[in-house]
């Protein structure tokens, strides 16, 4: 026999697994970008921090200032790509977490209950009489 508490615990475990998966995926993000002339290659992690810098043989064609500008621009491109990838993972996580949060829960007698939506998700009209409806409907 499954109780409401068992259903809640099962949901919590699924959401924990989802969070662990997100952490592993974001921790594992590595993005490498090379400059158009392939002189500079930059690697960044999931938060856009530089983890590697490689300079190619064409480095002597650049002045100090143009090389430093090329490094910064390449690092910015890599960081943007990394953050874009991270944001996509977070959006996917948020969608999945929300779907799990709204799944029906099974009670001991086999009936199901759907979770109430948070007050922040209700329209102004719905939230105005929410306390009364909650009291009346339990």
GROMACS elastic network, one bead per residue, 0.5 to 0.9 nm:
[ bonds ]
;  ai    aj funct       b0    kb
    1   108     6  0.62771   500
    1   109     6  0.81495   500
    1   110     6  0.86200   500
    2     5     6  0.81627   500
    2     6     6  0.60807   500
    2     7     6  0.71915   500
    2   106     6  0.72001   500
    2   107     6  0.67871   500
    2   108     6  0.52817   500
    2   109     6  0.81570   500
    2   110     6  0.78756   500
    3     6     6  0.51099   500
    3     7     6  0.64496   500
    3     8     6  0.87365   500
    3   106     6  0.67865   500
    3   107     6  0.50703   500
    3   109     6  0.79414   500
    3   110     6  0.86184   500
    4     7     6  0.50343   500
    4     8     6  0.62140   500
    4     9     6  0.86128   500
    4   105     6  0.64660   500
    4   106     6  0.56283   500
    4   108     6  0.62334   500
    4   112     6  0.87483   500
    4   113     6  0.89014   500
    5     8     6  0.50303   500
    5     9     6  0.60967   500
    5    10     6  0.85333   500
    5   106     6  0.89315   500
    5   107     6  0.81751   500
    6     9     6  0.50706   500
    6    10     6  0.60700   500
    6    11     6  0.85801   500
    6   106     6  0.84741   500
    6   107     6  0.87702   500
    7    10     6  0.51195   500
    7    11     6  0.62533   500
    7    12     6  0.86607   500
    7   104     6  0.89009   500
    7   105     6  0.56229   500
    7   106     6  0.60239   500
    7   107     6  0.77221   500
    8    11     6  0.51201   500
    8    12     6  0.61937   500
    8    13     6  0.86996   500
    8   105     6  0.69645   500
    8   106     6  0.87569   500
    9    13     6  0.61911   500
    9    14     6  0.86761   500
   10    13     6  0.51501   500
   10    14     6  0.63348   500
   10    15     6  0.86999   500
   11    14     6  0.51096   500
   11    15     6  0.61796   500
   11    16     6  0.85408   500
   11   100     6  0.69950   500
   11   101     6  0.76684   500
   11   103     6  0.85945   500
   11   105     6  0.86649   500
   12    15     6  0.50656   500
   12    16     6  0.60331   500
   12    17     6  0.85735   500
   13    17     6  0.61666   500
   13    18     6  0.85537   500
   14    17     6  0.51164   500
   14    18     6  0.61945   500
   14    19     6  0.87362   500
   14    97     6  0.89644   500
   14   100     6  0.80209   500
   15    19     6  0.62050   500
   15    20     6  0.86129   500
   15    96     6  0.88298   500
   15    97     6  0.64650   500
   15   100     6  0.73639   500
   15   101     6  0.84338   500
   16    19     6  0.50938   500
   16    20     6  0.61918   500
   16    21     6  0.85555   500
   17    20     6  0.50768   500
   17    21     6  0.61134   500
   17    22     6  0.86399   500
   18    21     6  0.50711   500
   18    22     6  0.62645   500
   18    23     6  0.87203   500
   18    93     6  0.71944   500
   18    96     6  0.81626   500
   18    97     6  0.74750   500
   19    22     6  0.50478   500
   19    23     6  0.62151   500
   19    24     6  0.86423   500
   19    93     6  0.77293   500
   19    97     6  0.87027   500
   20    23     6  0.51007   500
   20    24     6  0.61845   500
   20    25     6  0.85766   500
   21    24     6  0.51340   500
   21    25     6  0.60842   500
   21    26     6  0.85574   500
   22    25     6  0.51177   500
   22    26     6  0.60223   500
   22    27     6  0.83414   500
   22    89     6  0.70452   500
   22    90     6  0.73679   500
   22    93     6  0.68328   500
   23    26     6  0.52646   500
   23    27     6  0.58998   500
   23    28     6  0.84275   500
   24    27     6  0.51552   500
   24    28     6  0.61031   500
   24    29     6  0.88772   500
   25    28     6  0.51353   500
   25    29     6  0.65213   500
   25    46     6  0.89409   500
   25    86     6  0.85749   500
   25    89     6  0.78290   500
   26    29     6  0.53407   500
   26    45     6  0.86238   500
   26    46     6  0.56767   500
   26    47     6  0.84436   500
   26    85     6  0.85981   500
   26    86     6  0.61508   500
   26    89     6  0.74803   500
   26    90     6  0.87048   500
   27    30     6  0.85485   500
   27    45     6  0.76358   500
   27    46     6  0.61466   500
   27    47     6  0.87831   500
   28    45     6  0.76233   500
   28    46     6  0.71077   500
   29    44     6  0.81857   500
   29    45     6  0.55352   500
   29    47     6  0.85087   500
   29    82     6  0.70264   500
   29    85     6  0.79209   500
   29    86     6  0.76394   500
   30    43     6  0.66531   500
   30    44     6  0.56869   500
   30    46     6  0.63258   500
   30    48     6  0.88664   500
   30    51     6  0.85449   500
   30    82     6  0.71023   500
   31    42     6  0.80929   500
   31    43     6  0.54182   500
   31    44     6  0.54155   500
   31    45     6  0.65566   500
   31    46     6  0.80520   500
   31    48     6  0.86391   500
   31    78     6  0.60812   500
   31    79     6  0.78159   500
   31    81     6  0.70636   500
   31    82     6  0.58883   500
   32    41     6  0.67403   500
   32    42     6  0.55296   500
   32    44     6  0.66364   500
   32    52     6  0.85538   500
   32    75     6  0.89561   500
   32    78     6  0.62343   500
   32    82     6  0.89991   500
   33    40     6  0.83326   500
   33    41     6  0.55796   500
   33    42     6  0.54861   500
   33    43     6  0.65437   500
   33    44     6  0.87463   500
   33    74     6  0.65128   500
   33    75     6  0.75644   500
   33    77     6  0.70420   500
   33    78     6  0.53920   500
   33    81     6  0.87776   500
   34    37     6  0.78713   500
   34    38     6  0.54837   500
   34    39     6  0.73693   500
   34    40     6  0.55735   500
   34    42     6  0.63872   500
   34    43     6  0.88694   500
   34    54     6  0.89982   500
   34    74     6  0.65364   500
   34    75     6  0.89149   500
   34    78     6  0.85478   500
   35    39     6  0.62701   500
   35    40     6  0.53208   500
   35    41     6  0.63368   500
   35    42     6  0.85489   500
   35    70     6  0.71143   500
   35    71     6  0.80652   500
   35    73     6  0.82271   500
   35    74     6  0.57480   500
   36    39     6  0.78712   500
   36    40     6  0.85191   500
   36    74     6  0.89978   500
   37    40     6  0.77783   500
   37    58     6  0.81214   500
   38    41     6  0.68809   500
   38    55     6  0.83595   500
   38    56     6  0.67550   500
   38    58     6  0.80156   500
   39    54     6  0.79920   500
   39    55     6  0.54990   500
   39    57     6  0.66982   500
   39    58     6  0.55425   500
   39    59     6  0.59389   500
   39    67     6  0.88960   500
   39    70     6  0.87510   500
   40    53     6  0.72754   500
   40    54     6  0.58358   500
   40    56     6  0.62185   500
   40    59     6  0.81367   500
   40    67     6  0.84351   500
   40    70     6  0.71975   500
   40    71     6  0.62875   500
   40    74     6  0.72239   500
   41    52     6  0.80164   500
   41    53     6  0.57977   500
   41    54     6  0.50511   500
   41    55     6  0.65259   500
   41    56     6  0.80655   500
   41    71     6  0.79833   500
   41    74     6  0.71737   500
   41    75     6  0.82578   500
   42    50     6  0.70053   500
   42    51     6  0.77367   500
   42    52     6  0.56552   500
   42    54     6  0.64795   500
   42    55     6  0.89169   500
   42    71     6  0.76389   500
   42    74     6  0.64836   500
   42    75     6  0.57100   500
   42    78     6  0.68631   500
   43    48     6  0.87802   500
   43    49     6  0.83850   500
   43    50     6  0.57937   500
   43    51     6  0.54543   500
   43    53     6  0.64180   500
   43    54     6  0.86881   500
   43    75     6  0.75650   500
   43    78     6  0.68040   500
   43    79     6  0.85709   500
   44    47     6  0.76713   500
   44    48     6  0.51897   500
   44    49     6  0.51446   500
   44    51     6  0.50868   500
   44    52     6  0.68418   500
   44    75     6  0.75975   500
   44    78     6  0.63236   500
   44    79     6  0.62633   500
   44    82     6  0.70938   500
   45    48     6  0.52663   500
   45    49     6  0.55221   500
   45    50     6  0.65744   500
   45    51     6  0.64632   500
   45    79     6  0.79360   500
   45    82     6  0.68458   500
   46    49     6  0.74382   500
   46    79     6  0.82395   500
   46    82     6  0.56139   500
   46    83     6  0.66008   500
   46    85     6  0.80595   500
   46    86     6  0.63646   500
   47    79     6  0.74264   500
   47    82     6  0.69275   500
   47    83     6  0.63913   500
   47    86     6  0.78687   500
   48    51     6  0.88719   500
   48    75     6  0.83994   500
   48    76     6  0.83085   500
   48    78     6  0.72043   500
   48    80     6  0.72587   500
   48    81     6  0.84231   500
   48    82     6  0.59120   500
   48    83     6  0.64908   500
   49    75     6  0.88057   500
   49    79     6  0.71419   500
   50    53     6  0.76025   500
   50    75     6  0.72073   500
   50    78     6  0.86933   500
   50    79     6  0.80555   500
   53    71     6  0.84603   500
   53    75     6  0.88963   500
   55    58     6  0.81283   500
   55    59     6  0.66656   500
   56    59     6  0.59839   500
   57    60     6  0.72954   500
   58    61     6  0.57386   500
   58    62     6  0.77851   500
   59    62     6  0.57645   500
   59    63     6  0.85603   500
   59    67     6  0.74748   500
   60    63     6  0.75274   500
   61    67     6  0.89370   500
   62    65     6  0.79149   500
   62    66     6  0.57716   500
   62    67     6  0.55130   500
   63    66     6  0.51979   500
   63    67     6  0.59663   500
   63    68     6  0.84694   500
   64    67     6  0.52270   500
   64    68     6  0.61367   500
   64    69     6  0.85765   500
   65    68     6  0.51494   500
   65    69     6  0.60930   500
   65    70     6  0.85291   500
   66    69     6  0.50227   500
   66    70     6  0.60499   500
   66    71     6  0.86208   500
   67    71     6  0.61710   500
   67    72     6  0.86445   500
   68    71     6  0.50931   500
   68    72     6  0.62451   500
   68    73     6  0.86260   500
   69    72     6  0.51691   500
   69    73     6  0.60919   500
   69    74     6  0.85035   500
   70    73     6  0.51613   500
   70    74     6  0.60024   500
   70    75     6  0.84339   500
   71    74     6  0.52222   500
   71    75     6  0.60493   500
   71    76     6  0.85663   500
   72    75     6  0.50795   500
   72    76     6  0.61159   500
   72    77     6  0.87037   500
   73    76     6  0.50490   500
   73    77     6  0.62981   500
   73    78     6  0.87006   500
   74    77     6  0.51442   500
   74    78     6  0.62759   500
   74    79     6  0.86373   500
   75    78     6  0.50686   500
   75    79     6  0.60712   500
   75    80     6  0.85975   500
   76    79     6  0.50447   500
   76    80     6  0.61229   500
   76    81     6  0.85822   500
   77    80     6  0.52162   500
   77    81     6  0.62509   500
   77    82     6  0.86447   500
   78    81     6  0.51391   500
   78    82     6  0.61364   500
   78    83     6  0.86400   500
   79    82     6  0.50154   500
   79    83     6  0.60964   500
   79    84     6  0.84595   500
   80    83     6  0.51656   500
   80    84     6  0.60312   500
   80    85     6  0.85983   500
   81    84     6  0.50598   500
   81    85     6  0.62377   500
   81    86     6  0.86299   500
   82    85     6  0.51465   500
   82    86     6  0.61631   500
   82    87     6  0.85941   500
   83    87     6  0.59514   500
   83    88     6  0.84958   500
   84    87     6  0.51109   500
   84    88     6  0.62476   500
   84    89     6  0.87411   500
   85    88     6  0.51900   500
   85    89     6  0.64069   500
   85    90     6  0.87865   500
   86    89     6  0.51278   500
   86    90     6  0.62465   500
   86    91     6  0.86615   500
   87    90     6  0.50116   500
   87    91     6  0.60844   500
   87    92     6  0.85597   500
   88    91     6  0.51023   500
   88    92     6  0.61787   500
   88    93     6  0.85345   500
   89    92     6  0.51364   500
   89    93     6  0.60914   500
   89    94     6  0.85918   500
   90    94     6  0.60358   500
   90    95     6  0.85641   500
   91    94     6  0.50612   500
   91    95     6  0.61902   500
   91    96     6  0.86514   500
   92    95     6  0.51956   500
   92    96     6  0.62382   500
   92    97     6  0.85216   500
   93    96     6  0.52003   500
   93    97     6  0.59174   500
   93    98     6  0.84158   500
   94    97     6  0.50926   500
   94    98     6  0.59857   500
   94    99     6  0.85513   500
   95    98     6  0.52115   500
   95    99     6  0.62687   500
   95   100     6  0.87377   500
   96    99     6  0.51166   500
   96   100     6  0.62343   500
   96   101     6  0.85520   500
   97   100     6  0.51217   500
   97   101     6  0.60524   500
   97   102     6  0.87004   500
   98   102     6  0.62762   500
   98   103     6  0.87813   500
   99   102     6  0.52641   500
   99   103     6  0.63894   500
  100   103     6  0.52382   500
  100   104     6  0.87979   500
  101   104     6  0.85538   500
  101   115     6  0.76744   500
  102   105     6  0.89346   500
  102   114     6  0.68221   500
  102   115     6  0.60898   500
  102   116     6  0.83335   500
  102   117     6  0.81247   500
  103   113     6  0.89077   500
  103   114     6  0.66243   500
  103   115     6  0.74913   500
  104   112     6  0.59919   500
  104   113     6  0.54580   500
  104   115     6  0.67641   500
  105   111     6  0.84515   500
  105   112     6  0.53507   500
  105   113     6  0.52876   500
  105   114     6  0.61924   500
  105   115     6  0.76762   500
  106   109     6  0.80325   500
  106   110     6  0.59806   500
  106   111     6  0.58670   500
  106   113     6  0.64725   500
  106   114     6  0.88993   500
  107   110     6  0.54374   500
  107   111     6  0.54382   500
  107   112     6  0.57368   500
  107   113     6  0.73055   500
  108   111     6  0.74058   500
  109   112     6  0.86549   500
  115   118     6  0.89742   500
  116   119     6  0.87081   500
  117   120     6  0.81036   500
  117   121     6  0.63983   500
  117   122     6  0.72045   500
  118   121     6  0.55352   500
  118   122     6  0.70685   500
  119   122     6  0.53576   500
  119   123     6  0.84934   500
  119   126     6  0.87245   500
  119   127     6  0.63623   500
  119   130     6  0.78956   500
  120   123     6  0.80666   500
  120   127     6  0.82394   500
  121   127     6  0.87835   500
  122   125     6  0.79017   500
  122   126     6  0.56817   500
  122   127     6  0.56526   500
  122   130     6  0.88923   500
  123   126     6  0.51203   500
  123   127     6  0.60329   500
  123   128     6  0.85505   500
  124   127     6  0.51317   500
  124   128     6  0.61017   500
  125   128     6  0.53877   500
  125   129     6  0.73685   500
  125   130     6  0.89286   500
  126   129     6  0.61341   500
  126   130     6  0.62258   500
  127   131     6  0.79497   500
  128   131     6  0.78218   500
  128   132     6  0.89117   500
  129   132     6  0.55035   500
  129   133     6  0.63105   500
  129   134     6  0.86637   500
  130   133     6  0.51253   500
  130   134     6  0.59721   500
  130   135     6  0.85423   500
  131   134     6  0.51014   500
  131   135     6  0.61829   500
  131   136     6  0.86192   500
  132   135     6  0.51207   500
  132   136     6  0.60832   500
  132   137     6  0.84712   500
  133   136     6  0.50414   500
  133   137     6  0.58046   500
  133   138     6  0.79673   500
  134   137     6  0.52893   500
  134   138     6  0.54452   500
  135   138     6  0.53773   500
